[in-house]
Amino acid sequence: MANLSMTTETDTETDTAPQPARRASLAAIRDSDLWYSFRTHPSAVFAACLLALVALTALFAPWITPQDPYDLAALELWNSEIPPIWNEAGQWPYILGTDTQGRDILSAILYGSRISLIIGFASVIAALSVGLSLGLIAGYFGGWVDNVIMRLGDVLLSMPFILIAILITAVATASLPTGLKDVLAAPILILAIAVPSWVQYARTVRASAMVERKKEYVQAARLIRVKPWRIMLHHILPNCLTPILVAATLNFGLAILSEATLSFLGVGMPPDQPSLGTLIRIGNQYLFSGLWWIVVFPAVQLCLIVLSVNMIGDWLRDALNPKLR
Amino acid sequence: MLAFLIKRTANAAFVMLAVALLAFIIFRFFGDPVEMMVNEQATQADRAELRERLGLNDGFVTQYTRFVTNAVQGDFGISYRNQQDVMVLIGERFPATFELVLVATIISLVVGIPLGVITAVHRNSPLANALQLGSIVGVSLPSFVVGIMLILAFSVSLGWLPAFGRGETVDIGWWSTGLLTPSGRAALVLPAISLSTFQITLVMRLVRAEMLETLRTDYVKFARARGVPVGRVNWVHALRNCLMPVITLTGMQIGNLIAFALVTETVFQWPGMGLLFIQAVTFVDIPVMAAYLMLVSFIFVVLNTVVDVTYAWVDPRLRDDAAKAGGANG
């Protein structure tokens, strides 16, 4: 029973990723097909359940974790370095053990997943909104506007993703005063991940906008003086939402990975508000002192999140691919 | 063809100028270069003198032109942190990164191609399905997590392989190689595997997709009908026709691998360019950051251009298409 309610939960969740998709193309046209395909793919259902579980436990972390891992007053040093519960030295309620400061690993993981998921989600939304608008403008107006936007995209794509992201965080943290750095860590990361990833959306939308704008219905709409932005949003955009939805889902996984990588490298979330990547960075220091649980459990959680997102993305790509139906 | 060549080269040059502009802006406007270079006792006059000597009082365009001219000659200035010539620093670290990327690429081909063929040939078999699932897992595993797990398993628990450093190296001219000593080879194993994980899945998926197409073609059916052994048809006749895209992918991914090596290098404290870059980021050592950015982008752009031009050379249709697309754009 619990299973059933969870699947419905995630399905709405994955659907809402790019907002307009749900109203315009998915719900209206494909909902029943998509739902059938979802039910008949065990890996998709499994991934959705997993992601729902992760999202819910992250969301309700303050109510289900044994301690607030960031409340320094709640940490007791004599509780430090406790191994997981199945080890004979393990102690309740520290199911996955504690770190060197007595912080409960499970609580830290749930709070960390929260940060990772939020940053991943926000950076996809940011990249989507910039990419879709610029792509529509470039494809619809053409000419020098198109040239400027697409050349900018070419330059961004000529540098490795991870390098752009590191440069943005590095420059931002170097030019900000110390106090602001930690406060703005999350927005900086969102920016750093969104900047190199909008180009993909822009290219997709531009290609279909260039085709659509020559069609008669757009000509007709122009003739009756429908405003350009209305043509773009209501007539052209809905035609290219399917590939965008698939790309956005896969990029959500990529964004979480990128955030974790940046935090692991030390240019992401600071240690006092750690994401999963920061937790792995911290745990990595104790690799040789036998405290394996500090690094392994956050790493497992990160892999599970990305894996489930990628499995949903893979299923979605096949399910929405007209050639495979 | 000549027109296409010129167009592609001009495009690459434009992209490099844009990257240079970015590197220059970072270099010039984030942190004052003078403040970074002088020591604390320097007088106001010293600073003004240095500022004049570095040409920081000139106009923006003059400074940018000088930056590009110097960069073309391989002069990226002096590292703020250890007062050494940036290009010398990067040159010392380049062999380490190059060998890591090279070995990772070889591993990805040697493992990825057979896996791809197997999953395509035995489609829908339990083994192929397991490998297919494994490839999704491979894409989802962050490379630094793979590195940490490898260290935990093979260095901490089993104690078989070293977890950091490059081992002993031998100098051949200016190139220092770790491939000739046992400790150097041992040190290379874990970083190379960790860097190649993602690449293996990429090669495997590509080979699988190409093989599925090729297996349906007439010449493969004909070879089978003629009685050529199945193994030979799959692994020689069909596979050979799938290798061109694999070579392209491998070529284009080398730039990405060099950039991504910085993560692996951080995990394994591998003394390559990537580790140098990450340390430069921590210390806001901007000349090193700018030089690394330019160098990696340069490799990236050159590889892409070479691949494009080769394709146009092999396949004339692409030239026409490119010309048409260019016409529609302009």
Interface residues (C-beta under 8 A of the other chain):
Chain A: S43 D146 N147 M150 R151 D154 V155 S158 M159 P160 F161 I162 L163 I166 L167 A170 V171 A174 S175 M210 G253 L257 A260 T261 F264 L265 G266 V267 I280 N284 L287 F288 W292 V295 V296 A299 L302 C303 V306 L307 V309 N310 M311 D314
Chain B: N11 F14 V15 A18 V19 L22 I26 F30 G31 L133 I136 V137 V139 S140 L141 P142 S143 F144 V145 I148 M149 I151 L152 V156 A163 G255 N256 I258 A259 F260 L262 V263 T266 V267 F277 I278 V281 T282 V284 M289 L293 V296 S297 F300 V301 N304 A328 N329 G330
